[in-house]
Amino acid sequence: MPAFKPAYLIHGDDHGRIGERRARLRRLAESESGAQGIELLEGDAATPEAVVASLNAMTFALGRRFIVVDGVERWRDRELDQLEAVLADMPAETTVAFFGREDTRSKVPERLRQAVLKAGGDVASEQSLKPWELPRWVVARGRELGLQVDPDAARALIAQVGERQQRLLRELEKLALSGAGRIDTGQVEAQAASSAERRVWSLADALVAGDVAAASAAFLALRAQGERIGGLIYWMAQRVGSALEVAEALEAGRAESQVKRTLRLPPRAAERLIADARRAGSATLRRALEQIADLELASRGAGGAGEDTAALLAIRRIAAG
């Protein structure tokens, strides 16, 4: 099992990567201490005072205790006196993990960052690159892996797998493991992005497009090759959530060109998402998100049907609108 530190702070504007880090920590924590060993503070409950109370609370649980705190980008330096003192003398066998999703208006307080470091913890910044910075980033990361990626190949890779830096890095690592040296567009098209990754997006796009047959087929193919339902639900929620934002923006009168600039997608993918979101409408997409939330509960055992049956039925309902 990994050796856990007393405190962690993961922050930045790459919200997808922060969500991945949070999910990974929860999986590790549940593996270490079980679900009963994790306390989650989020929304209005995620305050410095609540964290102090949790850290000072007596507990009879066996093993390491984990406290996950989401939303610390809303905190201010002046609120952290008590928390700073408690972090300086952390209870034994306790780990507290802070997550902050930053934007232009909200930043994690520097005082919290320093307190985590003084407690012997780790601070990680997950920052998104601007779209025009990505090709140079791909070339540089490729060089670190022993690859010579030409600029056209870098742009092709971004168009094929998207702009998420973690996915791009995974594709570069796969290319490096294949023994490739110089990477051109032909190698990118032949090797980048596994069929599983392409089918995940096909499933999510079919839901937004309202294509019941395509969504069902994609789900069955993904499950047949071993994809976890939890991971599929995450991507479904991401895509439907993006489509809902697009539909709401269009219905509020924003120009399609303005909406397109906000999407971190290749041009054709952005155009398809906008067209599907316009056709579906915000009311349908909002219901779809609610049904995805119900599906997540069912996948955890809250539903009576089998996991795959419940998921397939929900996918058909969502795609049908």
C-alpha positions as CSV (number, residue, x, y, z in Angstrom):
1,M,0.0,0.0,0.0
2,P,1.2,3.6,-0.6
3,A,2.7,5.6,2.2
4,F,0.3,8.5,2.9
5,K,1.4,11.9,4.0
6,P,-0.4,14.0,6.7
7,A,-1.8,16.5,4.2
8,Y,-2.3,17.1,0.5
9,L,-3.4,20.2,-1.5
10,I,-4.3,19.7,-5.1
11,H,-5.4,22.9,-6.9
12,G,-5.5,24.6,-10.3
13,D,-7.7,25.3,-13.2
14,D,-7.5,21.8,-14.8
15,H,-10.7,20.7,-13.2
16,G,-10.8,17.4,-15.0
17,R,-7.4,16.4,-13.7
18,I,-8.3,17.5,-10.2
19,G,-11.4,15.3,-10.4
20,E,-9.2,12.4,-11.4
21,R,-6.8,13.0,-8.5
22,R,-9.7,13.2,-6.1
23,A,-11.3,10.0,-7.4
24,R,-7.9,8.2,-7.2
25,L,-7.3,9.3,-3.6
26,R,-10.8,8.0,-2.6
27,R,-10.1,4.6,-4.2
28,L,-6.8,4.3,-2.4
29,A,-8.3,5.5,0.9
30,E,-11.2,3.0,0.6
31,S,-8.7,0.2,-0.2
32,E,-6.6,1.2,2.9
33,S,-9.4,1.9,5.5
34,G,-12.7,1.1,3.9
35,A,-15.6,3.5,3.2
36,Q,-16.0,4.1,7.0
37,G,-12.5,5.5,7.2
38,I,-13.3,8.5,4.8
39,E,-15.0,11.7,5.8
40,L,-16.1,14.0,2.9
41,L,-16.5,17.8,3.4
42,E,-17.9,19.6,0.4
43,G,-20.2,22.5,-0.5
44,D,-21.4,24.6,2.5
45,A,-19.9,21.9,4.8
46,A,-16.4,22.5,3.6
47,T,-15.2,25.3,5.9
48,P,-12.0,25.8,7.8
49,E,-13.9,25.4,11.0
50,A,-15.4,22.1,10.0
51,V,-12.0,20.7,9.1
52,V,-10.7,21.8,12.5
53,A,-13.6,20.1,14.2
54,S,-13.1,16.9,12.2
55,L,-9.4,16.8,13.0
56,N,-10.0,17.4,16.7
57,A,-12.8,14.8,16.9
58,M,-12.3,11.6,18.8
59,T,-12.5,8.5,16.7
60,F,-12.4,4.8,17.4
61,A,-12.0,3.7,13.8
62,L,-9.1,1.4,13.1
63,G,-6.5,2.2,10.6
64,R,-5.7,5.5,8.8
65,R,-8.4,8.1,8.8
66,F,-9.0,10.3,5.6
67,I,-10.7,13.7,5.4
68,V,-11.4,14.9,1.9
69,V,-12.1,18.6,1.6
70,D,-13.5,20.0,-1.7
71,G,-13.9,23.7,-2.5
72,V,-11.0,25.3,-0.7
73,E,-10.7,27.9,-3.5
74,R,-13.5,29.8,-1.7
75,W,-11.4,30.2,1.5
76,R,-9.5,33.3,2.6
77,D,-6.2,33.7,4.5
78,R,-7.9,35.5,7.4
79,E,-10.1,32.4,8.1
80,L,-7.2,30.0,8.6
81,D,-5.8,30.7,12.1
82,Q,-7.2,27.6,13.8
83,L,-6.7,25.3,10.9
84,E,-3.0,26.4,10.6
85,A,-2.4,25.5,14.2
86,V,-4.1,22.1,13.9
87,L,-2.2,21.2,10.7
88,A,1.0,22.0,12.5
89,D,0.2,19.2,15.0
90,M,-1.7,16.6,13.0
91,P,-3.3,13.7,14.7
92,A,-1.5,10.3,14.2
93,E,-2.8,8.1,11.4
94,T,-4.7,10.9,9.8
95,T,-4.6,12.3,6.3
96,V,-6.4,15.5,5.1
97,A,-6.7,16.2,1.4
98,F,-7.7,19.7,0.2
99,F,-9.0,20.2,-3.4
100,G,-9.4,23.6,-5.0
101,R,-10.8,24.2,-8.5
102,E,-9.5,27.6,-9.4
103,D,-10.5,30.1,-12.0
104,T,-9.9,33.8,-12.7
105,R,-12.0,34.8,-9.7
106,S,-11.2,32.1,-7.1
107,K,-7.7,31.0,-5.9
108,V,-6.6,28.8,-3.1
109,P,-5.1,30.9,-0.2
110,E,-1.3,31.0,-0.1
111,R,-1.5,30.5,3.7
112,L,-3.2,27.1,3.2
113,R,-0.5,26.1,0.8
114,Q,2.2,27.0,3.2
115,A,0.4,25.2,6.1
116,V,0.2,22.0,4.1
117,L,3.9,22.2,3.3
118,K,4.8,22.9,7.0
119,A,2.7,19.9,8.0
120,G,5.0,17.7,5.9
121,G,2.4,17.4,3.1
122,D,2.4,17.7,-0.7
123,V,1.1,20.5,-2.9
124,A,0.3,19.8,-6.5
125,S,-0.8,22.5,-9.1
126,E,-2.8,21.2,-12.0
127,Q,-2.9,23.9,-14.6
128,S,-4.5,23.8,-18.1
129,L,-2.6,25.0,-21.1
130,K,-4.1,27.3,-23.6
131,P,-5.0,25.5,-26.9
132,W,-2.4,27.2,-28.9
133,E,0.3,26.2,-26.3
134,L,-0.5,22.5,-26.6
135,P,1.5,21.6,-29.8
136,R,4.7,22.9,-28.3
137,W,3.9,21.1,-25.1
138,V,3.4,17.8,-26.9
139,V,6.7,18.3,-28.8
140,A,8.6,19.0,-25.5
141,R,7.0,16.1,-23.6
142,G,7.8,13.8,-26.5
143,R,11.4,14.9,-26.4
144,E,11.6,13.9,-22.7
145,L,10.4,10.5,-23.7
146,G,12.9,10.1,-26.5
147,L,10.5,10.9,-29.3
148,Q,11.0,13.4,-32.1
149,V,7.5,14.7,-32.7
150,D,7.1,17.1,-35.6
151,P,4.7,20.0,-35.2
152,D,2.1,18.6,-37.7
153,A,2.1,15.3,-35.8
154,A,1.6,17.2,-32.5
155,R,-1.4,18.9,-34.0
156,A,-2.8,15.7,-35.4
157,L,-2.4,14.0,-32.0
158,I,-4.4,16.8,-30.3
159,A,-7.1,16.7,-32.9
160,Q,-7.4,12.9,-32.5
161,V,-7.4,12.5,-28.7
162,G,-8.5,15.9,-27.5
163,E,-6.8,18.7,-25.5
164,R,-6.6,17.0,-22.0
165,Q,-2.9,16.9,-21.2
166,Q,-3.2,13.6,-19.3
167,R,-4.6,11.8,-22.3
168,L,-1.9,13.4,-24.6
169,L,0.8,12.3,-22.3
170,R,-0.5,8.7,-22.1
171,E,-0.6,8.6,-25.9
172,L,3.0,9.8,-26.1
173,E,4.0,7.2,-23.6
174,K,2.4,4.5,-25.7
175,L,4.2,5.7,-28.8
176,A,7.5,5.6,-26.8
177,L,6.8,2.1,-25.7
178,S,6.2,1.0,-29.3
179,G,9.8,1.8,-30.0
180,A,9.1,4.7,-32.3
181,G,11.7,7.4,-32.7
182,R,10.4,10.1,-35.1
183,I,6.6,10.6,-35.0
184,D,4.8,11.7,-38.0
185,T,1.0,12.2,-38.7
186,G,0.7,8.7,-40.2
187,Q,2.0,7.1,-36.9
188,V,-0.4,9.2,-34.9
189,E,-3.4,8.2,-37.0
190,A,-2.4,4.5,-36.8
191,Q,-1.5,4.2,-33.2
192,A,-2.9,7.1,-31.1
193,A,-6.0,6.6,-29.0
194,S,-7.1,3.1,-28.3
195,S,-10.4,1.8,-29.6
196,A,-11.7,1.9,-26.0
197,E,-11.1,5.7,-25.8
198,R,-12.7,6.3,-29.2
199,R,-15.8,4.2,-28.2
200,V,-16.1,6.1,-24.9
201,W,-16.5,9.3,-26.8
202,S,-18.8,7.6,-29.3
203,L,-21.0,6.5,-26.3
204,A,-21.1,10.0,-24.8
205,D,-21.8,11.7,-28.2
206,A,-24.5,9.2,-29.1
207,L,-26.3,10.1,-25.8
208,V,-26.2,13.8,-26.7
209,A,-27.3,13.1,-30.3
210,G,-30.2,11.0,-29.1
211,D,-29.0,7.9,-31.0
212,V,-30.4,5.0,-28.9
213,A,-28.9,2.2,-31.1
214,A,-25.4,3.7,-31.3
215,A,-25.3,4.5,-27.6
216,S,-26.4,0.9,-26.7
217,A,-23.9,-0.7,-29.1
218,A,-21.1,1.5,-27.8
219,F,-21.9,0.6,-24.2
220,L,-22.0,-3.1,-24.9
221,A,-18.7,-3.0,-26.8
222,L,-17.0,-1.1,-24.0
223,R,-18.2,-3.5,-21.3
224,A,-17.2,-6.5,-23.5
225,Q,-13.6,-5.3,-23.5
226,G,-13.6,-4.7,-19.7
227,E,-14.3,-1.0,-19.2
228,R,-15.6,-0.1,-15.8
229,I,-19.1,1.3,-15.5
230,G,-17.9,4.0,-13.1
231,G,-15.5,5.3,-15.7
232,L,-18.1,5.3,-18.4
233,I,-20.5,7.2,-16.2
234,Y,-17.9,9.9,-15.6
235,W,-17.4,10.5,-19.3
236,M,-21.1,10.4,-20.0
237,A,-21.7,13.1,-17.3
238,Q,-18.9,15.2,-18.7
239,R,-20.2,15.2,-22.2
240,V,-23.9,15.7,-21.3
241,G,-22.9,18.5,-18.9
242,S,-20.9,20.2,-21.6
243,A,-23.9,19.9,-24.0
244,L,-26.2,21.4,-21.4
245,E,-23.9,24.4,-21.0
246,V,-23.9,24.8,-24.7
247,A,-27.7,24.5,-25.0
248,E,-28.2,27.0,-22.2
249,A,-25.8,29.5,-23.8
250,L,-27.6,29.2,-27.2
251,E,-31.0,29.6,-25.6
252,A,-29.8,32.7,-23.8
253,G,-29.0,34.3,-27.1
254,R,-25.2,33.7,-27.4
255,A,-23.9,33.4,-30.9
256,E,-22.7,30.0,-32.0
257,S,-19.3,31.4,-32.8
258,Q,-18.9,32.6,-29.3
259,V,-20.0,29.3,-27.8
260,K,-17.6,27.4,-30.1
261,R,-14.6,29.4,-28.8
262,T,-15.4,28.2,-25.2
263,L,-15.2,24.5,-26.1
264,R,-11.9,22.8,-25.8
265,L,-12.5,20.5,-28.7
266,P,-11.3,20.1,-32.3
267,P,-13.4,22.3,-34.6
268,R,-15.5,19.4,-36.1
269,A,-16.2,17.9,-32.7
270,A,-17.2,21.3,-31.4
271,E,-19.6,21.9,-34.3
272,R,-21.2,18.5,-33.8
273,L,-21.6,19.0,-30.1
274,I,-23.2,22.4,-30.7
275,A,-25.6,21.0,-33.3
276,D,-26.6,18.1,-31.1
277,A,-27.0,20.3,-28.0
278,R,-29.2,22.7,-30.0
279,R,-31.4,19.9,-31.3
280,A,-31.7,18.3,-27.8
281,G,-32.4,21.4,-25.9
282,S,-31.6,22.3,-22.3
283,A,-34.6,20.6,-20.7
284,T,-33.8,17.2,-22.2
285,L,-30.2,17.5,-21.4
286,R,-30.9,18.4,-17.8
287,R,-33.2,15.3,-17.4
288,A,-30.3,13.3,-18.9
289,L,-27.9,14.5,-16.3
290,E,-30.4,13.6,-13.6
291,Q,-30.8,10.1,-15.0
292,I,-27.0,9.7,-15.1
293,A,-26.9,10.6,-11.4
294,D,-29.5,7.9,-10.8
295,L,-27.4,5.5,-12.8
296,E,-24.4,6.2,-10.7
297,L,-26.4,5.3,-7.6
298,A,-27.7,2.1,-9.2
299,S,-24.1,1.1,-10.1
300,R,-23.2,1.3,-6.4
301,G,-25.8,-1.2,-5.6
302,A,-28.8,1.1,-4.9
303,G,-30.8,-0.3,-7.8
304,G,-32.5,-3.7,-7.8
305,A,-31.4,-4.8,-11.4
306,G,-28.0,-6.0,-12.3
307,E,-25.3,-3.4,-12.9
308,D,-25.1,-3.9,-16.7
309,T,-28.9,-4.2,-17.1
310,A,-29.6,-1.0,-15.1
311,A,-26.9,0.8,-17.1
312,L,-28.2,-0.3,-20.5
313,L,-31.8,0.6,-19.6
314,A,-30.7,4.0,-18.3
315,I,-28.6,4.7,-21.4
316,R,-31.6,3.9,-23.7
317,R,-33.8,6.2,-21.7
318,I,-31.3,9.0,-21.7
319,A,-30.6,8.7,-25.5
320,A,-34.3,8.5,-26.2
321,G,-34.8,11.9,-24.3
